[in-house]
Amino acid sequence: MGKPSLVYLVILYFCPLVLHAQGYNNLWLMGYGNWAQLPFGGTNVDFFNGTANAYFEPNRTMEFSASVVNVTDSMGQLLFYSNGAWISNRNNAQMMNGDSLNPSTYTNSNYVYGLNLVNNIFSLKLPDCDSLFYLFHQTFDVNGPPWTLNCYFSVINMNLDNGNGAVIQKNQILLSDTLAIQMAACKHANGRDWWIILPEAYHPSYYVYLLTPNGIQYSSKQTIGNRYVFKAGQATFSRDGSLYAIYDSVNDLDVFDFDRCSGTFSNARHVAVYDSMNSSGVTISPNNRFIYGSSGLYLYQFDLQNLQNYQTFTWDSFRSPSFNLPTVFYTQELMPDNKIYINTGNGTEFLHVINYPDSLGAACQLAQHSFVLPTINFQSTPYYPNVFLGPVVGSICDSLSVGLPYNIVQSAGLRLNPNPASNQVWVNYQFPNNRDGWLEIYDPLGKLILKRRLYWSTTQLLVYLNEIKSNGIYVAKVFDDTKNYISSERLIVIK
């Protein structure tokens, strides 16, 4: 029997309103701590220039298994990270009061190497507050058939310890029940608050909580779909929040429509796969047409236009040369470059990549073990709720933007740094209208000389100014993907 709680955090700290989204999903931490030699050690993958850039991280002390969360600020600077057992600050040292997350025998036995659980930890910034972060986390509470009996939350204040942060509330029980470890979160229709979804383990029910500037509160419990057997897997929302998918190797795929205004599911659809594999991950393509399910030797592409007629991709039998381990399909995540990256489920130095996830069948261009990491990575795959999701403009629940001009609701504008610039410039932008866009730079005579794609799921792009050959005052303009003008700024170039 579930025990939904009603929890409000009394905010005792000054929380200024911020007008930008975090550079939250532009950095991915994985791998091991500071080992003396390769192939072990830490790996970072960043997307600051719009593409994936992997490099060795020599200073990390934390070990990662499957559980991983890391938070960055609006410029992509690391704030803190965790492996489910403890929290590190940006200086790779234990955060003040950041020890002993997720109290249980399982956590104690995995404290050094981190928890080996999927979708068991993620972080959300308290709405309208730039310094307080909620960390939601779970662990195994029962041996034998593993399940969790509690969903915890902890609160981090980044203003403390000279800006390194400190945990001010730890291991607070949000919900006690027999729970699946497949948490997910989605922005409310107002573009500010957060829906948090906690699946029950042995019944097709979902607890729904809401995080607002006043803290977190219980909303509802809904019964829908076909999940009656607990099995670890992944759950996710589409980038626009209209779809929710949950997948594991026993129950296979359930997908629902989601109402960001009321926090309710509808239109349940189920696909049974009938394979014998024992690993699972799920991602929804940017255009909401395709859902990808990982299942060990197989990767499935489910087409929402005809769910039962799915495509199957088979592992190509490649093994990592370091330890001869198979690079099968495991957990996955849609990253800021609009590509899906898939973990191999073993300690290898490779990731699979779906280069065009909006395309049907072979046109999606699954490139197996194509992304090479500088170190061995076990099963670290982050879960990033979409912090860039804006309001549902015109919705009755979009009370925060009522009366504001359309362009203010749709975009936070354009900033260039440095300016003047020479060979490169950071383009900071925001597309809360859930559509991609374009950057165009024009010379003093009005001629288009540079054009770059901007993804609405990021806030910054490093642009190299190779096409600009001479000094001058140029004009940078941003458009959405329907060519509606958003914003512009002068760019001074000094070669």
TIVOVO-24914 format. One record per residue (C-alpha): x, y, z; residue in three letters. Coordinates in pm, whole numbers, padded with zeros to 5 digits, always signed. Layout:
REM residues N
XYZALA...
END
This chain:
REM residues 495
+00000+00000+00000MET+00151+00330-00101GLY+00202+00615+00141LYS+00205+00931-00068PRO+00342+01222+00129SER+00278+01592+00109LEU+00611+01763+00149VAL+00675+02138+00143TYR+01022+02281+00185LEU+01027+02611+00370VAL+01269+02826+00173ILE+01488+03021+00414LEU+01739+03137+00157TYR+01718+03415-00097PHE+01644+03266-00437CYS+01670+03516-00721PRO+01460+03460-01030LEU+01671+03350-01323VAL+01582+03415-01686LEU+01799+03148-01845HIS+01789+02772-01848ALA+02079+02570-01719GLN+02342+02428-01951GLY+02216+02117-01779TYR+02264+01844-02034ASN+02578+01971-02207ASN+02817+01762-01996LEU+02816+01387-01936TRP+03041+01233-01670LEU+03129+00864-01692MET+03398+00610-01620GLY+03611+00550-01317TYR+03803+00758-01067GLY+04163+00873-01094ASN+04345+00555-01191TRP+04716+00559-01259ALA+04694+00446-01618GLN+04460+00409-01910LEU+04227+00252-02009PRO+04083+00333-01663PHE+04001+00679-01533GLY+03735+00941-01580GLY+03580+01044-01911THR+03388+01362-01988ASN+03172+01410-02296VAL+03064+01767-02361ASP+02837+01918-02625PHE+02940+02282-02585PHE+03015+02332-02955ASN+02708+02140-03073GLY+02883+01806-03122THR+03006+01536-02885ALA+03359+01591-02758ASN+03510+01316-02537ALA+03822+01367-02328TYR+04010+01218-02034PHE+03937+01359-01687GLU+04244+01298-01465PRO+04119+01459-01142ASN+03801+01268-01067ARG+03796+01067-00744THR+03444+00924-00773MET+03374+00585-00930GLU+03065+00540-01149PHE+02866+00226-01219SER+02523+00276-01379ALA+02405+00547-01137SER+02521+00893-01240VAL+02395+01249-01217VAL+02581+01572-01276ASN+02462+01933-01275VAL+02619+02232-01450THR+02535+02601-01450ASP+02405+02804-01745SER+02754+02822-01897MET+02822+02452-01862GLY+03048+02478-01556GLN+03025+02174-01331LEU+02846+02231-00997LEU+02817+01883-00844PHE+02777+01516-00929TYR+02689+01184-00765SER+02705+00808-00814ASN+02405+00742-00589GLY+02618+00677-00281ALA+02771+01020-00216TRP+02791+01368-00369ILE+03102+01540-00500SER+03141+01915-00545ASN+03296+02077-00850ARG+03643+02038-00699ASN+03616+01656-00703ASN+03588+01646-00324ALA+03299+01524-00112GLN+03038+01797-00079MET+02969+01923+00271MET+02720+01673+00424ASN+02726+01488+00091GLY+02806+01144+00232ASP+02576+00844+00287SER+02298+00888+00034LEU+02036+00613-00001ASN+02075+00426+00330PRO+02061+00048+00278SER+02274-00265+00290THR+02302-00255-00090TYR+02437+00101-00082THR+02688+00013+00187ASN+02825-00277-00017SER+02855-00058-00331ASN+02970+00264-00167TYR+03316+00269-00324VAL+03218+00193-00683TYR+02875+00358-00691GLY+02527+00211-00726LEU+02466-00009-01029ASN+02108+00108-01088LEU+01942+00275-01388VAL+01717+00582-01365ASN+01760+00592-00988ASN+01893+00947-00949ILE+01838+01289-01106PHE+01840+01654-01004SER+01604+01950-01056LEU+01662+02312-00973LYS+01392+02453-00745LEU+01173+02667-00975PRO+01251+03039-00960ASP+01561+02976-00747CYS+01918+02979-00871ASP+02082+02819-00567SER+01866+02528-00442LEU+01867+02189-00614PHE+01651+01886-00539TYR+01819+01549-00578LEU+01576+01256-00619PHE+01728+00914-00554HIS+01653+00546-00488GLN+01841+00230-00392THR+01770-00140-00345PHE+01610-00188-00002ASP+01538-00563-00018VAL+01773-00846-00115ASN+01650-01142-00318GLY+01407-01000-00574PRO+01556-00648-00572PRO+01320-00357-00530TRP+01305-00026-00354THR+01072+00066-00072LEU+01148+00438-00061ASN+01200+00728-00294CYS+01421+00988-00124TYR+01498+01349-00190PHE+01786+01564-00072SER+01832+01940-00108VAL+02158+02115-00202ILE+02226+02484-00140ASN+02497+02604-00379MET+02547+02929-00187ASN+02712+02745+00101LEU+03078+02644+00153ASP+03212+02931-00059ASN+03001+02833-00358GLY+03096+02465-00348ASN+02753+02374-00211GLY+02628+02179+00088ALA+02346+01932+00149VAL+02091+02099+00377ILE+01836+01814+00376GLN+01934+01451+00316LYS+01753+01120+00260ASN+01408+01268+00318GLN+01144+01005+00234ILE+00918+01134-00041LEU+00726+00808-00095LEU+00720+00465+00070SER+00589+00177-00140ASP+00720-00115-00346THR+00862+00095-00628LEU+01027+00040-00964ALA+01354+00225-01016ILE+01249+00408-01331GLN+01201+00770-01233MET+01132+01047-01485ALA+01042+01415-01481ALA+00878+01664-01717CYS+00810+02039-01713LYS+00460+02154-01623HIS+00263+02335-01893ALA+00355+02664-01727ASN+00719+02606-01826GLY+00839+02651-01469ARG+00724+02369-01238ASP+00806+01999-01267TRP+00605+01676-01280TRP+00786+01378-01123ILE+00675+01023-01207ILE+00744+00724-00979LEU+00624+00384-01112PRO+00498+00118-00874GLU+00685-00214-00895ALA+00419-00486-00921TYR+00115-00296-01041HIS+00065-00069-01345PRO+00036+00243-01131SER+00228+00569-01133TYR+00269+00820-00851TYR+00275+01181-00968VAL+00437+01464-00772TYR+00473+01834-00852LEU+00775+02052-00774LEU+00694+02425-00745THR+00874+02724-00590PRO+00711+02618-00259ASN+00863+02270-00268GLY+00729+01927-00367ILE+00378+01797-00317GLN+00183+01481-00397TYR-00054+01514-00693SER-00211+01178-00782SER-00175+00805-00838LYS-00283+00668-01176GLN-00334+00310-01292THR-00275+00258-01663ILE-00096+00017-01898GLY+00033-00340-01870ASN+00324-00349-01625ARG+00260-00619-01361TYR+00611-00762-01311VAL+00900-00558-01175PHE+01209-00551-01395LYS+01470-00277-01407ALA+01473-00063-01719GLY+01438+00296-01832GLN+01155+00547-01848ALA+01159+00877-02034THR+00954+01165-02167PHE+00969+01303-02518SER+01145+01636-02543ARG+00816+01822-02578ASP+00666+01632-02283GLY+00367+01497-02476SER+00478+01130-02462LEU+00599+00901-02183TYR+00763+00565-02256ALA+00875+00291-02017ILE+01060-00021-02130TYR+01212-00330-01971ASP+01293-00684-02078SER+00987-00845-01914VAL+00705-00597-01968ASN+00852-00462-02294ASP+00715-00126-02412LEU+00436+00088-02271ASP+00379+00436-02411VAL+00124+00696-02300PHE+00021+01045-02395ASP+00093+01295-02117PHE-00098+01610-02029ASP+00154+01865-01901ARG-00129+02075-01762CYS-00295+01815-01538SER-00011+01563-01502GLY-00226+01274-01629THR-00161+00984-01867PHE-00394+00863-02143SER-00402+00659-02466ASN-00205+00358-02337ALA-00028+00152-02603ARG+00170-00169-02548HIS+00414-00368-02759VAL+00527-00720-02663ALA+00867-00814-02807VAL+00915-01176-02690TYR+01292-01193-02683ASP+01503-01355-02412SER+01735-01063-02344MET+01792-00905-02004ASN+01891-00542-02057SER+01677-00249-02152SER+01675+00121-02230GLY+01438+00359-02404VAL+01448+00691-02587THR+01194+00888-02792ILE+01311+01052-03113SER+01307+01434-03136PRO+01009+01432-03377ASN+00806+01200-03145ASN+00753+00941-03415ARG+00998+00670-03308PHE+01074+00499-02978ILE+01398+00304-02944TYR+01420+00008-02707GLY+01749-00161-02612SER+01748-00531-02538SER+02098-00674-02523GLY+02158-00830-02862LEU+01883-00622-03020TYR+01781-00261-03069LEU+01418-00202-03163TYR+01273+00095-03346GLN+00901+00130-03269PHE+00705+00350-03508ASP+00412+00527-03340LEU+00237+00529-03677GLN+00235+00146-03664ASN+00369+00027-03328LEU+00337-00346-03384GLN+00544-00340-03703ASN+00877-00253-03547TYR+01230-00259-03692GLN+01502-00476-03537THR+01876-00405-03539PHE+02110-00684-03426THR+02437-00649-03240TRP+02724-00697-03487ASP+02928-00923-03251SER+03204-00664-03199PHE+03398-00697-02873ARG+03614-00443-02697SER+03983-00522-02758PRO+04073-00413-02403SER+03899-00701-02222PHE+03720-00889-02501ASN+03379-00781-02369LEU+03075-00762-02599PRO+02947-00419-02698THR+02575-00499-02673VAL+02283-00254-02645PHE+02205-00121-02298TYR+02080+00213-02165THR+02047+00514-02392GLN+01997+00889-02392GLU+01900+01155-02646LEU+02174+01417-02622MET+02189+01786-02723PRO+02316+01713-03075ASP+01986+01530-03147ASN+02164+01195-03159LYS+02096+00896-02936ILE+02396+00749-02751TYR+02372+00388-02630ILE+02582+00230-02357ASN+02735-00110-02426THR+02638-00264-02091GLY+02995-00380-02024ASN+03326-00218-01938GLY+03423-00096-02285THR+03555+00224-02442GLU+03269+00252-02693PHE+02919+00392-02734LEU+02672+00319-03011HIS+02519+00621-03187VAL+02189+00663-03371ILE+02279+00954-03597ASN+01935+01033-03740TYR+01677+00903-03491PRO+01392+01081-03672ASP+01436+00852-03975SER+01270+00517-04040LEU+01464+00190-04045GLY+01820+00186-04175ALA+01796+00559-04255ALA+01836+00629-03883CYS+02200+00527-03936GLN+02278+00322-03629LEU+02657+00329-03600ALA+02759+00051-03364GLN+03059+00112-03132HIS+03140+00422-03340SER+03194+00672-03058PHE+03529+00598-02896VAL+03593+00702-02536LEU+03938+00774-02392PRO+03877+00535-02100THR+03674+00230-02010ILE+03315+00308-01916ASN+03101+00054-01733PHE+02730+00140-01759GLN+02720+00513-01687SER+02434+00679-01872THR+02283+01002-01739PRO+01916+01085-01721TYR+01851+01447-01815TYR+01499+01589-01769PRO+01449+01855-02033ASN+01518+02186-01856VAL+01478+02373-02186PHE+01111+02285-02228LEU+00901+02601-02238GLY+00534+02662-02160PRO+00242+02530-02360VAL+00158+02872-02501VAL-00214+02940-02487GLY-00284+02656-02244SER-00516+02731-01953ILE-00227+02618-01732CYS+00020+02863-01882ASP-00059+03126-01623SER+00299+03256-01607LEU+00314+03400-01961SER-00039+03542-01987VAL-00018+03896-02119GLY+00347+03872-02223LEU+00441+03943-02586PRO+00477+03633-02801TYR+00850+03680-02863ASN+00919+03712-02490ILE+00738+03386-02422VAL+00911+03212-02707GLN+01272+03322-02663SER+01515+03467-02413ALA+01703+03634-02698GLY+02060+03619-02822LEU+02395+03695-02655ARG+02741+03678-02811LEU+03059+03631-02610ASN+03324+03756-02659PRO+03219+04058-02856ASN+03439+04186-03022PRO+03550+03842-03140ALA+03832+03714-03356SER+03823+03348-03459ASN+03533+03213-03254GLN+03233+03326-03053VAL+02997+03165-02803TRP+02636+03203-02915VAL+02400+03192-02619ASN+02033+03154-02704TYR+01716+02982-02593GLN+01428+02818-02780PHE+01153+02740-02526PRO+00908+02700-02816ASN+01032+02340-02856ASN+01153+02392-03212ARG+01503+02408-03354ASP+01630+02721-03521GLY+01907+02887-03718TRP+02186+03135-03662LEU+02264+03358-03960GLU+02548+03613-03976ILE+02538+03891-04236TYR+02819+04119-04351ASP+02787+04503-04353PRO+02631+04487-04702LEU+02361+04245-04591GLY+02511+03935-04752LYS+02463+03603-04568LEU+02810+03465-04496ILE+02759+03210-04219LEU+02469+02982-04119LYS+02453+02729-03834ARG+02182+02498-03701ARG+02069+02570-03343LEU+01901+02298-03139TYR+01627+02410-02903TRP+01748+02156-02646SER+02070+02351-02582THR+02148+02709-02484THR+02488+02773-02635GLN+02700+02692-02936LEU+03065+02763-03007LEU+03081+02905-03360VAL+03408+02929-03551TYR+03430+03240-03769LEU+03634+03088-04053ASN+03401+03227-04320GLU+03460+03582-04197ILE+03786+03709-04351LYS+03795+04078-04260SER+03732+04318-03975ASN+03393+04479-03951GLY+03057+04509-03783ILE+02838+04211-03869TYR+02481+04124-03772VAL+02392+03790-03611ALA+02026+03689-03637LYS+01838+03397-03484VAL+01529+03242-03644PHE+01314+02949-03544ASP+01276+02659-03784ASP+00978+02822-03956THR+01200+03124-04029LYS+01022+03348-03780ASN+01266+03615-03662TYR+01357+03578-03293ILE+01645+03810-03207SER+01959+03979-03338SER+02282+04136-03213GLU+02575+04319-03366ARG+02898+04119-03386LEU+03225+04309-03405ILE+03498+04102-03569VAL+03868+04191-03530ILE+04098+03955-03716LYS
END
